[in-house]
Amino acid sequence: MRIGEFFIQKGIIDEATLERALEIQRKERQRVQGGAYRKLGDILVEELGVDRHQVYRAISEFYGFKELEIDPASLSEEQIAFIRENLDQFPESQKEMFLSRKILPFSQDGHGRELLQIAAADPTDQAVADMALRLGYRRYEVFYTPSDVLEKVIEKVVLPKNEFLELIQEVSQQMEEIEEEPAEIDEEALDAEINRSLLGNLVEGCLVEAVRRGVSDIHIIPREDNRTEFHFREDGKLHLWHVQEGTRPEAVAAVVKDRAINVDRFERERAQDGFIQRKIDGHLIRFRVSILPIVGKEFERKFESIVIRVLDDRKVIKDLNKLGLFGKAKEDFMEAIHKPQGMVVLTGPTGSGKSTTIVAALCQVINPSVNVLTVEDPVEYIIEGARQIKINPEKLGFEAAVRSILRHDPDIVLVGEMRDLETAQTAIKLANTGHLTFSTLHTNDAPSVVSRLYKMGVEPFLIASAINLVVAQRLVRTLCPYCKRPMRDLDPAIPRKLGFTDEEIEQTTFYEAVGCDKCRGGYKGRVAIFEVMPFTKAIRRIILEAGETIDEEAIRQQAIKEGMLTLRAYGRERIKHELTSLEEVAAVTMET
């Protein structure tokens, strides 16, 4: 049976359509005189409008190719990395050819380079064999996958070009060194320099690149000799991304300010906060801009440090199971957030993931039957189902907004941070009057929350009655799965310092960071470690019996006795699960 007859048998086309397609093919053969001409399936799709999926599924069935079902939305980072790594082995022109013909090296079966599985929109395409041979696998298997599905996979694998960054070279070529720096800034000269240097493209390209690389913060730092450094914070560590030379740092700052809302470009001697919004790769991304005047070696210059926080709502975790809570810590957390009243306090330094945990918790308890109000300054993530109060320093400040919540019939409240006694007392009042209340503090561990509130002026009996749970947390970098390796000749004294017993040391495989082209210094991504302390009767009693000072150590020991894992103990569990290293846990936790 010929393929045309098979199309008719499957009901995809009729005999008249087949004759028209064959006639087009005959004419093309005559015209090209022995050269390449289109296959019957291509003609049916491109010339006669037959459904592409039906045609190529039938071709695959006719020649015995299986169909590979792929969900682009569920592709793992490892899967994307595998496809990208194999495609990058080809020259750019050949890579573009494979992508345009929708041919992807999708996965490997077995160890080493034994069997390559290739997904193709047309499994009979001769380029499939070319890909397989050049990648050097012993065997290969070809699957059919619809073209539109492969297009979505390609969108994830191949990031679009950053057109702004392509102009960075042009920026540096157009700039001339500035011979003399006036004490007072000439705004017209500054504008001329901005226009000449195409700095706008550099700043826009920086924002795009930061989003695509999963950066949490951009640091723009002025230096002497008309240099400005751009640093990216990835996985909690800063590294240099770009140096702009031959351009006044004041000009770079002016470009950022021009793009930020609520920022005065001509104010250079006070702190300013603003924000930027951009649609990048089809997603609306917000950037929080913080500007501070700083002193440089050239004392007469008006330098400003700029930090831009990248707020990508796609990173918001709504599923508590993805936070990394386990065991008793997870049980205590779930119990606390489902109580009708009382306070849950999150603590930790800036950038420790407190906002992520709170948003995940709120997503568990938000439903149409409750009124959820938040007071945050600034608002980082939009929480669906919550009414997030808009703070305006001149009309509705943070403290006034917290007081106003009491009159707005809330069920669940988020007070972004207990900054002072008034805010703390209002939050505690909410917790003690039938409201489930979430808030944050900056302390080193969970027991320290009690001391901090006491030192702010909150009475011990109010602390003991209001709080249900305190969670301290940190983020540790996770080892790259591609290059991590077991530690050899490990000195047992090192894990002992982190609290490992000799039995645990014997039973645990400790891994170290190595570094490869898929990670940054042996680490890729971060995971949270927690210290979850419920306020049990015993802990409330210790607080109520406090005299002039709170006994943090007594609270800690009681919590540990009742099953609490300290931050360091939680970190040890992460090490046992081969997620992170001894060095990383030691760096972010303290001895208890």
N, C-alpha and C positions, 0 to 999 in steps of 0.2 A: 504494500500500500504506500502511495506517495503522501507527502505531507499535506498537499492540497485536498486530497480525498479525506484525509483525517480531519481537517478543519470542517468539511461538510458533514462528516459522520458525527462530529461533536455538536453540530448545530450552530457553529460560530459564523459561518457564511453559507450562501447558497451557490449553485453552480454558475449562475450569471456573474456573481461577484468574483468567483475564482477565475473565470474566463477573462474578465476585465484586468485582474491583477497579472495573469500570465501574459496578456497582450502588452501591458506596460513593461514587464520584465523582458519580453522578446525585443521590444524597441530599444531598451537600454543596452542589451547585448550587442545589437547591431551598431549602435551609436559609439560605444566604447571600443569596439573591434578587439575583443579578447581581453579587455581590461576588467577592472572590478565593477560589478553591478550589484544592485540591491537584492537581498534575499526576499523570498515571497512574503515572509512575515512582516518585514519592514515596509513593503509596499502596501500591504493590507492596512497597517496602522497609519502610515504617513500619508498615503494617497487616498485611501478609500474609507478612512475614519472608523475602522473596526477597533473594538475595545482592545487596548494594549495588553491588559492583564490576561484576558481570555486567550489571545493569540499566543503569547509566550508561555503561558501555563500549558497550553496544548502542545507547543513545540517541545517543552521539557518532558512532558509525558510521552510523547512520540519517541524521543531519543533516550528515554529511561533515566532522566534526571529527577531527583527528589526535590520537593519544595522545602525551603528552610524558612520557618516562621520566625520573624524578628520583631521585637517590640522596641523601637528606638528609645522610648522614654525610660526603659528599664535597663539600658546598657550600663554596665559597671565601669568605673574608672579604669580598671585593669583591662577590660575588653576594648575600650576606646584606645588605651595606650598601645595594645597589641596591634590594632589596625593601623594606627598612626606610625608605629615603629617600622612595620613592614613596608608601608607606602613610602616612607622617607628613604628607603634604600634605593629608590629609583631616581633617575634624573628628573628635574622638574617637568620637562616636556612629556616624558613618558608617564609620569604620575598624573598629569593633567589628562592624558589620553585615557588612562584607566578610570579616572573619576567621571569623565564625560560619558564613557560607555557603561558606567555603573557596574564596575567589577571591583570587588573588595576582598582582600585576604581576611577572612572573618575570625577564624580560630584555628588552633592546632589540637590534634587528638594524640594523647600519649606524651611521652617525655622527649625532649630534644626536638630535632627537626624531622620527625618521623612522618607525620601526615598533616598536610595543610588543607583546611576546608575553605573553599572560595564561594562567595555568594555573588551571583551575577544576574542582571536583568535579562540577559540572553545567554544561557549556558553554552550555546553552540558557537559563540563568538571566538574567533581564532586567538584573540588577545588573551583569553583566559589561560591557554597553554603557555603563552609567552611569559605571563606573570609567574606561573607556577615554576617554570624551569629556572627563571632568573632568581627566585627566592631560595632555591637550593634545598627544598624538601625532598625526601626520598619518594614520597607518593603524594598525590593530591586528589581531592574529591570536590566535584563541582555541584552546587545547588542552585536552584532557581529561587529568586526573591523578587517580588514586584518592584518596578522601577521607582515608584513614588516612596516606597518604604526605604529603599537604598538612598534616595535623596535626603531623607531625614537623618539617616545614619551619617551621611557625608557632612551634613550641617554640624553634627556633633564632633566629628573627627577632624575636619578641616576648618579651622577658625578663619573667618573672613579677614582679608587684609586690612590693616590699619592704615588708611589712606593718609592720616595726619602724620604718622611716623615716617612715611616715605619722604616727607618734606623736611625732616630734621637735618639731613645732609645739606639741603638747599639753604636752610637757616644758617648753618655754620659757614657756608661759602659766601653768603651775602654780607656777613658782618665784618666790620672794620674795627680795629682796636680804638678805644676812646682815649685820647691823649691826656685830657684834663678833666677833672671832676669838680664841678662847681659845688660850693658849700650848700647853696640853696638849689632845690630841684627845679629845673626849667620844664614845666609841664608840656609845653609845645614840643620841645626837643625830645622829651620822653615819648610823646605820641609818635613822633617821626621815627624814633628808634624802634618802637613796637611794630609799626607798619612795615618798616624796612626788614626787620628780622623775622617776620612771620611767626612771632612767638605764640600767636593764637593757635596755630596748628600744633605747636609743641605741647601746649597745655591741654588742648582737646585730645591729642594723641595719648598723652599721659593718662587721662581719665579713662579712655577706652581700653588701653593696655592693662590698667590696674583692675578693671572689672573682669577682663578675660582671663587674667592670671590669678584671680581669687585673692587679690591683695586686700588687707583690712584697712591700711592707712598709707597715705602718701605724705612724705615729709619734704618740704621745699626749703632748703637752707641756704641763705646768702653767705658768700665767702668773699675774701679780699680779692683784688685784681680782677674785678668784674666776672666772677664765676658764681654759678648757682648750681647746687647739687640737688638732684631728685633721688630720694630714697623710697623704696617700697618695703612695707612690713608684710612678710609672708611667713605663715606658720609662727608668728610671734617674734620673728627676728628681722631687724632692719638690714637691708643691703642696698648698695648703690646701684641705681638704674641708669641714670644719665647725668652728664655734667654739661651745662650750657656755659660756654666760654665766650668772651668778647661781648657780653651783654650785661648791662647794669642789672644787679639784683632788684633794684627799685622798679625796673621795667617789667621783670618777671612777676613781681608782686602785683603791679598794677593790672596786668592781664588777668591774673586770678581774681582780683577784686572786681574787675569789670564783669566777670561771669557769675559772681556770687550775689545773691539777694540779701538785703539787710546789711550790706557792707559799704562803707564810705571809702572810695578810692583815695581821696585826698587826706584822709586821717592816717597819720603814720606814727603817732605817739601814744596810742592807747590800744588795749585789747579789743578785738572785735570778733563776733561770731555771726556766721551766715550759712547759707546753703546753696547748692547748685543742683539742678535736675537735668538729666539727659536721658534720651531714649537710645539705648545701646543694644544692638542685635535684637531689636524688637521688644526690649524690656525697659520699663521706666526705672532708672536708678537715681537715688538721691545721694548727695555728697554733703557731709557736714564740714564746714570750713571754720577753722580756728586760727586767728592771727594774733601774734604777740610781737611787740617791738623788742629788739635785742641789740646788744652792743657788740661791735666787731672791732678788729684791730684798727680799722680806719674810723676813728671815733666820731668824725664829723658826719659820716654817712648815716642815713636813716634806714637801717636794716630791719626787716621783719621776718620772723620765722612763721611758716604756714604749715599747718597739719590738716589734711583732708581725710576724714573718715568715710569709707565707702560703705553705703547702706544698701545692700542688695537683698530685697525681700525674698528672693529665691533661696537664700541660705537659711531662712527661718525654719526651725524645726518645730513641727506641730505634733509630732508623735513622740510621746514621752519615752517610748521604748528605744528611740534612737539617741537619747541623751547619754546613755552609758550607765544608768543607775542599775544596780542589781542587788539581790539578797535583801537583807533587813533594811538597808538604806532606801531601796525602792519602796518597800512596804510602808515604812514610816512616812515617806514623802507623799505617797498616794493617799494615805489615811489623813494626813494634815490638810491637803488641798481640797478634800471632799467634806471637811467639817463645815457646818453652817456659819461659824464665826471663829474669831481668833486670828492671830498673825503668823505669817510665814516670812521669815527674814532671810534674804540672800546676802552673803558677804564675800568679799574678795577684792583684790586690786582691780584697777581699770584694765579691761581687756581679758578678764578671766572667764567670760561667758555667762555672767549673771543675767543679762537681758535675754539671752537665748533660753535659759532655763525658765525664767518667769513667763516668757511668751508661750513656751511649750506647756507650762502648768495652766495658764489661763485658757489655752485652747482646749484643755481637758474639761474645764468647768463652765465655759461659756455655752449658754443655750438661750432660746427666745424667752424663757420664763424669768430670767434674771437681768438686772440692770448692772452692767459692768462699766465702771468709770476709771479712767487713768489720769494721773497728773504726772507728767514727765517733762523735764526741761534739759535737753531737747527731746522731742519724740523721735525715736530711732526707727521703729518698725510700725507699720499700720497693722493693727490687730482687728481682724474681721469679727464683728459682733460686739465690739467695745466702743464706748464713746470716749474718745481721747481729747481731753481739754486742751485748747490752744492757748499757750502761754504768750503773753505780751508784756514785756517788762514795764511799759508805760501805762497799760490799762488793766492787765490782770496778771500779777506776779505769781510766782510759785506758791508762796505762803498763803496768799489770798485765795488761790484756786483750791488749795487743800482745805481751807476753812469752808469754802463754798460747797464742797462735796457733801457735807453733812446735811445740807438743805435740798439735795437733789435726789433723794430717795434711792440710795445705792443698795445693792446686795453684795457686790464684790468690788473691791477698790484696789488699785495699784498706786501707791505713793512712791514715785520714782526713787527718791532717796530721803532718808531722815537726816536733814542737814543741820538742824538746830533743835533746841528744846521745844519750841512751839510746834514745829512740824512733827516731831516725835510724839508729843503729847496728843496731837490731833489724830495721828495714825493709831496710837494705842486706844484712844477713846473710841474710834471706829471699831477696833477689834473687840472692845469690851461691851459694845452696844449692839451686838448681833450682826456684824459684818465680817465677811472673810476678807482679810487685808493682806496684801503683799507689799513688801518694801525692801530696800537695800541699805547696806552700811559698808564702810570700808574698814575692815579689821583683818587680822592675820588668820584667825580661826573661829570656830563656832562659839566656844566659851567666852571669847573676848567681846562678843556682842553685848553680853550682860554688863560687863564693866564699862563699855563705851556708853551705853544708855544711862547707866548710873552716874557716870561722870558728867553727862550732859544735864543731869538734874532730874531724871525720871525716878520716881520712888520704886524701891524693890517690889512692893506688893503689886504695883501696876505692871511691872515687867513680868512677874511670875504669873499673873492672871491673864495677861493679854497674849503672850507668845505661845504658839503651838509647836513651832519647829524652827530651828536655825540650820541653814545650809551654807557651809563654806566650800568654795570650789576654786580650782586652778585648771589651767590647760597645759597638758604636756604634749610635746611633739611625738608623733608616731613614727616608728621605724619604717623605712622604705621596704616594701615586701620584695623588691627585686634584688636588692644588694645587701640586706642585713645578713650578718653571719654570727654563728655561735662564738662566744669569747673563749679564747684558749688560755690555759695557765692562769685562770682567775684567782687572785688572792682572796681567800674566804673572808678576810677582814673587811673587804669593801662591802659586800652585801650585808655583813653583820652590822655595819654602821647604819644601814637602812632598816635594821630590825629583823632581818631574816634569821631564822634558827638554823642550826647545822643540818637538821633534817630537811628543811625547805631548800637549803643550798644544794643538797645532794639530789633532790628531786626536780630542781628547776634548771632549765636551759636558759642561760643568760645570753642575750644578743647585743651586739654592738653596731653602731652606725658606721657605714663604709663610705657611701657616696657613689653615685652613678649619673648617667645623663637623664634619668627620669626623676631625680629628686634634688634636694638642696642639702648637701652635706650629710647625706644618709637618712634624712627625715622627710616625710611627705604627709602633710595633714596634722591635725591635732585631735586629742581626745580629752574629755574632762575627767578629773578625779574629784571626789566629793567627801565632805565630812558632814554627815546628816545627824543632827542632835535633836531628838524630840524632847519636849519639856514634860518629863514624867513627874509623878508625885514627889519622888526623892529629890529631883533637881529643883523643883519649885520650893521644896522645903529649905534647901541650902540657900536659895536666893532670899527667901523670906527671913531667914535667921541671920542674914548678913548684917554686920555692924557698920563701921565707917568705910570699909572696903569690901569688895566682892572677892571671894576666894575662887579664882578661875581654876586653879589646879584641882580643888575639891570637885568642882563641876565637871571638869574633864575626866577625872578618874571615875566618877560615878557614871558618866555617859559610857565610858569604855567598858566598865563593869556590866552595863546593861546591853552591850553589844555594838556600840558605835565604833566604826572604823575611822581612825584619824586620817588626815590627808595623806600622810606617809604610808599608813597601812593600806589605804585604797590604791596608792601608787604601786605598792608591792604586788597587789593583785593584777594590775596592768602589766607589770613585768612578767609575772607568772604566765599570763596569757600571750606573751611574746609580742606585745604591742609597743612597748617603749623600752628605754634603757635605764640602767642604774644611774648614769650621769644625769639624765633628764629629770628623774624623780628627785634626786638629791638637789638639783638646782632650784626646784620650785617648792620644796617642802622643808620644814624645820623639824628638828628633833623634839619629841614631846615626852 
